[in-house]
């Protein structure tokens, strides 16, 4: 009789835990991720030369990342990818930095041996001609890597991928092509050509039958975590003008693959980018409490790593922001620092306490 009662109690406990797990929504997670996740460090001769010209700027670029697969295996569940428009291919071939290294009397490291940059499609690197080394020069190759990893780890917490669309002019470098409406459409096309609908969390999925995405997340909320495991959520991390171009013909992001960083009060508002958790702690807490998802940063431009300053990280955790981005989920290998962003239990993801 005693054994029967004990068994029944255990079954009730497991049922309660399962019920509790089912009630966890996507916006109840908090994950640590990487900034410019594809980036490989500028090689030493080029970095040293450019550092003599612009030391502060170059120090802000002195970081590197392990491969996307290694980051995901480590436990990161947020990535950030920068993309350039290059529909014909070849626009970014033979970066000037290689010639600078040769002019210094040194042989540059091997680069683009497979001539990926000659292929048409979106390219992925940080700054044209200067900071051009990447684990995947083609955006589509990066996506294929993410899909392969996900297929091999099908029950993973959703991976939130921020995308920056790049066309900034940089002095004495080649001019990028404008990231116009066609480029934005190409961004959707490349994502959807690699990742099928059942591996994506899209605005349409979250909006459901509500008239706007914002109303859906403020009324119904985000989907259950159990229902979106093994998927990717993409966010266009851009300013208003580019977001408005992305919205043309797609009110409230209907039919689009990415969420956008639109200010609350807009029909497409759901995911916000608020990068300074020290100055904007109260604002982030308010957004999170209402039901928005938020990305903030633990560090920027290598400053916190150089001074072992954890203030931003502590505020980021306290804010409840669902995504905390860092360049230092492992300590720097490029300068002396012990700075490392990780949760107290040694992981990079957790369920937030309600």
Secondary structure as GFF3:
##gff-version 3
##sequence-region A 1 354
A	DSSP	alpha_helix	2	22	.	.	.	ID=ss1
A	DSSP	three_ten_helix	26	28	.	.	.	ID=ss2
A	DSSP	beta_strand	29	34	.	.	.	ID=ss3
A	DSSP	alpha_helix	44	53	.	.	.	ID=ss4
A	DSSP	alpha_helix	55	60	.	.	.	ID=ss5
A	DSSP	alpha_helix	68	74	.	.	.	ID=ss6
A	DSSP	beta_strand	78	84	.	.	.	ID=ss7
A	DSSP	alpha_helix	96	103	.	.	.	ID=ss8
A	DSSP	three_ten_helix	116	118	.	.	.	ID=ss9
A	DSSP	alpha_helix	139	152	.	.	.	ID=ss10
A	DSSP	beta_strand	159	166	.	.	.	ID=ss11
A	DSSP	alpha_helix	181	194	.	.	.	ID=ss12
A	DSSP	three_ten_helix	197	199	.	.	.	ID=ss13
A	DSSP	alpha_helix	203	207	.	.	.	ID=ss14
A	DSSP	alpha_helix	213	219	.	.	.	ID=ss15
A	DSSP	three_ten_helix	225	227	.	.	.	ID=ss16
A	DSSP	beta_strand	232	236	.	.	.	ID=ss17
A	DSSP	alpha_helix	240	247	.	.	.	ID=ss18
A	DSSP	three_ten_helix	251	253	.	.	.	ID=ss19
A	DSSP	beta_strand	258	260	.	.	.	ID=ss20
A	DSSP	beta_strand	271	276	.	.	.	ID=ss21
A	DSSP	alpha_helix	281	290	.	.	.	ID=ss22
A	DSSP	beta_strand	293	297	.	.	.	ID=ss23
A	DSSP	alpha_helix	303	307	.	.	.	ID=ss24
A	DSSP	alpha_helix	311	319	.	.	.	ID=ss25
A	DSSP	beta_strand	323	326	.	.	.	ID=ss26
A	DSSP	beta_strand	349	351	.	.	.	ID=ss27
###
